[in-house]
Amino acid sequence: MLVNLLYASRVSAGINGEITEGILQQSREKNPRLGITGILCQGGDVFMQVLEGGRLAVNELYNTIVRDARHQQVLLLHYQEVSHRRFAGWTMGHVRLDRINPSLLLKYSERPVLDPFSVPGSASMALLEELLGTAQIIGRAG
């Protein structure tokens, strides 16, 4: 059974490229054998990530993330059973929100910044769907 899980977190120790690259590298190495796909959005010190795959694998990975010292204030935003993957082309795609038009963020939030902690999970999922539609996701699996 496939599930789709969306969560948000804050980086424990100031965001830097090494933390993000480490998460992406680790995801791209481990996710294929776990059958997990998804995307990671980063904006300031906020991460928002979608994980897709089998229920057990996704739940176990989410529980690992909750215990990961790189994350704090981990918040589950959305979880559902799905008939197909939405982000199947990415072992872990990456969205750099500092490179997109701020009006896209403003469409789903009060301010043009990534703040999934203050909007409904459905708004965060809609933002990700729009990013998918506008080809803002990089790091496609090949």
MIKOLLO-5866 format. One record per atom (N, C-alpha, C): residue in three letters; x, y, z. Coordinates in Angstrom, 3 decimals, padded with zeros to 6 digits. Layout:
// residues N
R   code          X          Y          Z
R    ALA          X          Y          Z
...
// end
This chain:
// residues 142
R   code          X          Y          Z
R    MET    000.833   -001.177    000.000
R    MET    000.000    000.000    000.000
R    MET    000.881    001.244    000.000
R    LEU    000.652    002.142   -000.937
R    LEU    001.417    003.384   -001.040
R    LEU    000.821    004.462   -000.146
R    VAL    001.706    005.271    000.455
R    VAL    001.282    006.423    001.236
R    VAL    002.094    007.638    000.807
R    ASN    001.560    008.783    001.144
R    ASN    002.178    010.074    000.876
R    ASN    002.210    010.794    002.217
R    LEU    003.396    011.222    002.646
R    LEU    003.562    011.893    003.933
R    LEU    004.259    013.222    003.691
R    LEU    003.732    014.280    004.278
R    LEU    004.328    015.612    004.196
R    LEU    004.607    016.094    005.609
R    TYR    005.835    016.540    005.842
R    TYR    006.170    017.097    007.159
R    TYR    006.999    018.360    006.965
R    ALA    007.100    019.123    008.036
R    ALA    007.953    020.309    008.070
R    ALA    008.836    020.212    009.307
R    SER    010.000    020.843    009.235
R    SER    010.886    020.907    010.395
R    SER    011.744    022.155    010.283
R    ARG    012.387    022.464    011.382
R    ARG    013.373    023.547    011.396
R    ARG    014.749    022.915    011.593
R    VAL    015.740    023.519    010.977
R    VAL    017.101    023.025    011.104
R    VAL    017.594    023.358    012.502
R    SER    018.188    022.376    013.172
R    SER    018.639    022.558    014.550
R    SER    019.737    023.597    014.680
R    ALA    020.738    023.512    013.860
R    ALA    021.857    024.445    013.942
R    ALA    021.963    025.174    012.623
R    GLY    021.721    026.478    012.610
R    GLY    021.739    027.297    011.412
R    GLY    021.890    026.574    010.077
R    ILE    021.032    026.900    009.165
R    ILE    021.029    026.237    007.852
R    ILE    022.321    026.533    007.116
R    ASN    022.839    025.530    006.484
R    ASN    023.967    025.741    005.589
R    ASN    023.897    024.671    004.511
R    GLY    024.633    024.885    003.475
R    GLY    024.610    023.978    002.340
R    GLY    025.047    022.574    002.682
R    GLU    025.946    022.430    003.667
R    GLU    026.416    021.102    004.042
R    GLU    025.290    020.258    004.621
R    ILE    024.448    020.840    005.453
R    ILE    023.338    020.086    006.048
R    ILE    022.388    019.631    004.954
R    THR    022.000    020.549    004.087
R    THR    021.069    020.214    003.013
R    THR    021.664    019.173    002.081
R    GLU    022.902    019.368    001.660
R    GLU    023.541    018.405    000.760
R    GLU    023.684    017.047    001.421
R    GLY    023.971    017.030    002.729
R    GLY    024.076    015.765    003.444
R    GLY    022.759    015.013    003.467
R    ILE    021.670    015.730    003.700
R    ILE    020.343    015.108    003.699
R    ILE    020.005    014.587    002.310
R    LEU    020.268    015.397    001.289
R    LEU    019.969    014.970   -000.081
R    LEU    020.807    013.757   -000.489
R    GLN    022.092    013.784   -000.182
R    GLN    022.961    012.663   -000.549
R    GLN    022.511    011.389    000.153
R    GLN    022.233    011.489    001.435
R    GLN    021.789    010.328    002.202
R    GLN    020.474    009.786    001.635
R    SER    019.558    010.675    001.308
R    SER    018.261    010.268    000.752
R    SER    018.435    009.580   -000.592
R    ARG    019.254    010.151   -001.439
R    ARG    019.435    009.596   -002.788
R    ARG    020.156    008.255   -002.763
R    GLU    020.940    008.010   -001.721
R    GLU    021.613    006.713   -001.596
R    GLU    020.681    005.645   -001.032
R    LYS    019.900    005.992   -000.021
R    LYS    019.092    004.995    000.689
R    LYS    017.685    004.806    000.118
R    ASN    017.088    005.859   -000.392
R    ASN    015.680    005.776   -000.802
R    ASN    015.386    004.755   -001.894
R    PRO    016.259    004.583   -002.900
R    PRO    015.923    003.593   -003.933
R    PRO    015.719    002.184   -003.374
R    ARG    016.573    001.771   -002.460
R    ARG    016.411    000.408   -001.927
R    ARG    015.226    000.310   -000.972
R    LEU    014.783    001.437   -000.426
R    LEU    013.603    001.444    000.445
R    LEU    012.309    001.628   -000.347
R    GLY    012.446    001.957   -001.642
R    GLY    011.268    002.209   -002.462
R    GLY    010.608    003.537   -002.154
R    ILE    011.403    004.510   -001.691
R    ILE    010.870    005.820   -001.307
R    ILE    011.263    006.862   -002.341
R    THR    010.313    007.700   -002.700
R    THR    010.545    008.847   -003.576
R    THR    010.029    010.087   -002.859
R    GLY    010.354    011.269   -003.401
R    GLY    009.848    012.492   -002.787
R    GLY    010.639    013.711   -003.178
R    ILE    010.340    014.799   -002.471
R    ILE    011.048    016.057   -002.695
R    ILE    011.296    016.755   -001.364
R    LEU    012.330    017.575   -001.355
R    LEU    012.703    018.368   -000.190
R    LEU    012.722    019.832   -000.589
R    CYS    011.958    020.642    000.127
R    CYS    011.976    022.096   -000.073
R    CYS    012.715    022.727    001.096
R    GLN    013.489    023.730    000.789
R    GLN    014.231    024.449    001.810
R    GLN    013.984    025.934    001.631
R    GLY    013.612    026.589    002.708
R    GLY    013.445    028.034    002.699
R    GLY    013.899    028.579    004.031
R    GLY    015.007    029.313    004.050
R    GLY    015.552    029.785    005.322
R    GLY    015.956    028.603    006.177
R    ASP    015.472    028.565    007.414
R    ASP    015.801    027.449    008.302
R    ASP    014.701    026.393    008.330
R    VAL    013.814    026.417    007.331
R    VAL    012.675    025.497    007.280
R    VAL    012.858    024.469    006.175
R    PHE    012.598    023.222    006.526
R    PHE    012.511    022.143    005.558
R    PHE    011.055    021.711    005.458
R    MET    010.640    021.362    004.264
R    MET    009.343    020.739    004.042
R    MET    009.615    019.595    003.076
R    GLN    009.168    018.399    003.437
R    GLN    009.527    017.236    002.640
R    GLN    008.330    016.316    002.461
R    VAL    008.208    015.792    001.234
R    VAL    007.223    014.766    000.923
R    VAL    007.968    013.449    000.793
R    LEU    007.438    012.424    001.437
R    LEU    007.950    011.064    001.301
R    LEU    006.830    010.211    000.739
R    GLU    007.136    009.395   -000.268
R    GLU    006.154    008.488   -000.862
R    GLU    006.748    007.095   -000.912
R    GLY    005.897    006.120   -000.690
R    GLY    006.342    004.736   -000.781
R    GLY    005.425    003.841    000.022
R    GLY    005.916    002.650    000.332
R    GLY    005.144    001.727    001.149
R    GLY    004.925    002.282    002.540
R    ARG    003.790    001.942    003.120
R    ARG    003.419    002.505    004.423
R    ARG    004.497    002.249    005.476
R    LEU    004.964    001.026    005.596
R    LEU    005.954    000.702    006.621
R    LEU    007.254    001.465    006.397
R    ALA    007.760    001.482    005.164
R    ALA    009.023    002.171    004.869
R    ALA    008.922    003.670    005.134
R    VAL    007.825    004.289    004.712
R    VAL    007.656    005.732    004.920
R    VAL    007.530    006.043    006.409
R    ASN    006.746    005.248    007.134
R    ASN    006.586    005.492    008.572
R    ASN    007.903    005.336    009.313
R    GLU    008.672    004.308    008.960
R    GLU    009.964    004.115    009.614
R    GLU    010.920    005.259    009.311
R    LEU    010.942    005.725    008.057
R    LEU    011.812    006.846    007.708
R    LEU    011.390    008.117    008.438
R    TYR    010.092    008.373    008.510
R    TYR    009.608    009.561    009.225
R    TYR    010.025    009.496    010.697
R    ASN    009.899    008.346    011.323
R    ASN    010.305    008.205    012.725
R    ASN    011.799    008.434    012.894
R    THR    012.604    008.046    011.912
R    THR    014.040    008.312    011.943
R    THR    014.297    009.815    011.859
R    ILE    013.561    010.501    010.990
R    ILE    013.712    011.956    010.825
R    ILE    013.348    012.678    012.112
R    VAL    012.281    012.241    012.766
R    VAL    011.856    012.868    014.027
R    VAL    012.983    012.799    015.064
R    ARG    013.750    011.719    015.049
R    ARG    014.847    011.549    016.014
R    ARG    016.169    012.135    015.528
R    ASP    016.240    012.594    014.279
R    ASP    017.471    013.114    013.679
R    ASP    017.826    014.464    014.316
R    ALA    019.042    014.578    014.815
R    ALA    019.485    015.796    015.500
R    ALA    019.525    017.018    014.583
R    ARG    019.508    016.820    013.265
R    ARG    019.526    017.959    012.342
R    ARG    018.171    018.658    012.268
R    HIS    017.128    018.000    012.745
R    HIS    015.765    018.538    012.678
R    HIS    015.240    018.867    014.072
R    GLN    014.478    019.926    014.162
R    GLN    013.732    020.227    015.386
R    GLN    012.341    020.706    014.980
R    GLN    011.421    020.681    015.908
R    GLN    010.027    021.083    015.652
R    GLN    009.447    020.338    014.446
R    VAL    009.660    019.037    014.375
R    VAL    009.127    018.236    013.269
R    VAL    007.608    018.163    013.420
R    LEU    006.905    018.512    012.357
R    LEU    005.451    018.584    012.385
R    LEU    004.872    017.841    011.186
R    LEU    004.023    016.857    011.437
R    LEU    003.332    016.130    010.382
R    LEU    002.228    017.025    009.831
R    LEU    002.268    017.295    008.519
R    LEU    001.306    018.193    007.884
R    LEU    000.212    017.458    007.116
R    HIS    000.561    016.276    006.578
R    HIS   -000.366    015.561    005.698
R    HIS    000.065    014.107    005.615
R    TYR   -000.909    013.197    005.629
R    TYR   -000.617    011.771    005.486
R    TYR   -001.839    011.124    004.866
R    GLN   -001.620    010.374    003.779
R    GLN   -002.752    009.678    003.177
R    GLN   -002.292    008.486    002.358
R    GLU   -003.193    007.530    002.218
R    GLU   -002.978    006.419    001.307
R    GLU   -003.239    006.944   -000.096
R    VAL   -002.425    006.506   -001.057
R    VAL   -002.562    006.981   -002.434
R    VAL   -002.540    005.797   -003.394
R    SER   -003.132    005.998   -004.558
R    SER   -003.152    004.941   -005.564
R    SER   -001.910    004.974   -006.455
R    HIS   -001.231    006.136   -006.501
R    HIS   -000.019    006.263   -007.308
R    HIS    000.877    007.350   -006.720
R    ARG    002.130    007.299   -007.102
R    ARG    003.101    008.293   -006.628
R    ARG    002.962    009.575   -007.433
R    ARG    003.116    010.667   -006.786
R    ARG    003.083    011.972   -007.448
R    ARG    004.498    012.437   -007.801
R    PHE    005.480    012.003   -007.025
R    PHE    006.863    012.443   -007.202
R    PHE    007.769    011.252   -007.513
R    ALA    007.278    010.354   -008.354
R    ALA    007.960    009.085   -008.637
R    ALA    009.302    009.261   -009.327
R    GLY    009.527    010.370   -010.005
R    GLY    010.772    010.577   -010.746
R    GLY    011.939    011.016   -009.898
R    TRP    011.765    011.157   -008.602
R    TRP    012.831    011.676   -007.757
R    TRP    013.104    010.746   -006.590
R    THR    014.358    010.244   -006.484
R    THR    014.740    009.534   -005.263
R    THR    014.713    010.541   -004.117
R    MET    015.053    011.787   -004.425
R    MET    014.799    012.919   -003.540
R    MET    015.085    014.188   -004.326
R    GLY    014.028    014.762   -004.891
R    GLY    014.164    016.024   -005.606
R    GLY    014.399    017.152   -004.621
R    HIS    014.862    018.271   -005.121
R    HIS    015.190    019.407   -004.246
R    HIS    014.646    020.694   -004.858
R    VAL    014.019    021.498   -004.036
R    VAL    013.520    022.802   -004.461
R    VAL    014.247    023.861   -003.648
R    ARG    014.953    024.748   -004.337
R    ARG    015.594    025.897   -003.682
R    ARG    014.656    027.072   -003.814
R    LEU    013.965    027.360   -002.740
R    LEU    012.947    028.404   -002.785
R    LEU    013.533    029.794   -002.967
R    ASP    014.823    029.976   -002.698
R    ASP    015.439    031.272   -002.936
R    ASP    015.593    031.564   -004.427
R    ARG    015.294    030.565   -005.265
R    ARG    015.428    030.737   -006.715
R    ARG    014.088    030.787   -007.445
R    ILE    012.989    030.836   -006.707
R    ILE    011.685    030.919   -007.364
R    ILE    011.064    032.288   -007.113
R    ASN    010.074    032.601   -007.900
R    ASN    009.365    033.865   -007.771
R    ASN    008.628    033.889   -006.433
R    PRO    008.870    034.888   -005.572
R    PRO    008.215    034.956   -004.265
R    PRO    006.680    034.988   -004.347
R    SER    006.143    035.416   -005.475
R    SER    004.687    035.466   -005.596
R    SER    004.069    034.069   -005.528
R    LEU    004.830    033.047   -005.881
R    LEU    004.319    031.680   -005.769
R    LEU    004.115    031.309   -004.302
R    LEU    005.052    031.677   -003.452
R    LEU    004.893    031.429   -002.017
R    LEU    003.762    032.258   -001.444
R    LEU    003.644    033.495   -001.901
R    LEU    002.598    034.391   -001.415
R    LEU    001.207    033.878   -001.772
R    LYS    001.107    033.135   -002.830
R    LYS   -000.170    032.558   -003.241
R    LYS   -000.737    031.630   -002.161
R    TYR    000.150    030.982   -001.389
R    TYR   -000.272    029.987   -000.398
R    TYR   -000.019    030.396    001.048
R    SER    000.416    031.631    001.269
R    SER    000.788    032.046    002.616
R    SER    000.573    033.545    002.791
R    GLU    000.624    033.999    004.025
R    GLU    000.461    035.429    004.299
R    GLU    001.657    036.247    003.839
R    ARG    002.836    035.624    003.835
R    ARG    004.066    036.298    003.441
R    ARG    004.790    035.452    002.404
R    PRO    005.665    036.051    001.608
R    PRO    006.355    035.299    000.557
R    PRO    007.547    034.492    001.069
R    VAL    007.324    033.714    002.128
R    VAL    008.353    032.842    002.686
R    VAL    007.732    031.476    002.945
R    LEU    008.569    030.463    003.007
R    LEU    008.091    029.126    003.325
R    LEU    007.781    029.076    004.818
R    ASP    006.499    028.898    005.153
R    ASP    006.092    028.800    006.553
R    ASP    004.974    027.775    006.695
R    PRO    005.303    026.495    006.521
R    PRO    004.273    025.462    006.615
R    PRO    003.687    025.314    008.014
R    PHE    004.310    025.943    009.006
R    PHE    003.812    025.866    010.374
R    PHE    002.572    026.731    010.587
R    SER    002.321    027.658    009.668
R    SER    001.198    028.582    009.861
R    SER    000.111    028.463    008.791
R    VAL    000.217    027.468    007.924
R    VAL   -000.808    027.271    006.886
R    VAL   -001.309    025.831    006.958
R    PRO   -002.485    025.573    006.426
R    PRO   -002.968    024.189    006.414
R    PRO   -002.062    023.281    005.584
R    GLY   -002.018    022.018    005.951
R    GLY   -001.233    021.049    005.203
R    GLY   -001.646    020.988    003.749
R    SER   -002.936    021.210    003.488
R    SER   -003.420    021.190    002.104
R    SER   -002.800    022.315    001.282
R    ALA   -002.552    023.479    001.912
R    ALA   -001.909    024.592    001.197
R    ALA   -000.454    024.248    000.883
R    SER    000.220    023.610    001.815
R    SER    001.606    023.204    001.572
R    SER    001.672    022.171    000.457
R    MET    000.733    021.225    000.450
R    MET    000.709    020.214   -000.604
R    MET    000.396    020.865   -001.954
R    ALA   -000.495    021.838   -001.969
R    ALA   -000.823    022.542   -003.215
R    ALA    000.400    023.285   -003.746
R    LEU    001.179    023.883   -002.855
R    LEU    002.414    024.554   -003.271
R    LEU    003.352    023.559   -003.943
R    LEU    003.515    022.387   -003.343
R    LEU    004.395    021.376   -003.925
R    LEU    003.884    020.896   -005.274
R    GLU    002.587    020.740   -005.390
R    GLU    001.999    020.346   -006.679
R    GLU    002.294    021.398   -007.740
R    GLU    002.195    022.671   -007.367
R    GLU    002.475    023.733   -008.327
R    GLU    003.958    023.775   -008.689
R    LEU    004.822    023.543   -007.718
R    LEU    006.255    023.479   -008.011
R    LEU    006.552    022.338   -008.974
R    LEU    005.862    021.232   -008.801
R    LEU    006.014    020.108   -009.717
R    LEU    005.587    020.514   -011.133
R    GLY    004.474    021.223   -011.228
R    GLY    003.952    021.652   -012.520
R    GLY    004.786    022.709   -013.206
R    THR    005.587    023.458   -012.428
R    THR    006.393    024.526   -013.024
R    THR    007.868    024.132   -013.160
R    ALA    008.146    022.845   -012.984
R    ALA    009.506    022.309   -013.178
R    ALA    010.533    022.974   -012.275
R    GLN    010.171    023.264   -011.031
R    GLN    011.110    023.872   -010.077
R    GLN    011.881    022.833   -009.274
R    ILE    011.597    021.558   -009.504
R    ILE    012.244    020.497   -008.737
R    ILE    013.479    020.030   -009.509
R    ILE    014.610    019.984   -008.809
R    ILE    015.859    019.555   -009.445
R    ILE    016.324    018.241   -008.833
R    GLY    017.270    017.596   -009.478
R    GLY    017.832    016.362   -008.958
R    GLY    017.047    015.129   -009.337
R    ARG    016.436    015.148   -010.500
R    ARG    015.631    014.017   -010.978
R    ARG    016.476    012.748   -011.052
R    ALA    015.895    011.657   -010.625
R    ALA    016.587    010.366   -010.701
R    ALA    016.741    009.964   -012.151
R    GLY    017.835    009.362   -012.485
R    GLY    018.056    009.020   -013.858
R    GLY    018.322    007.648   -014.103
// end
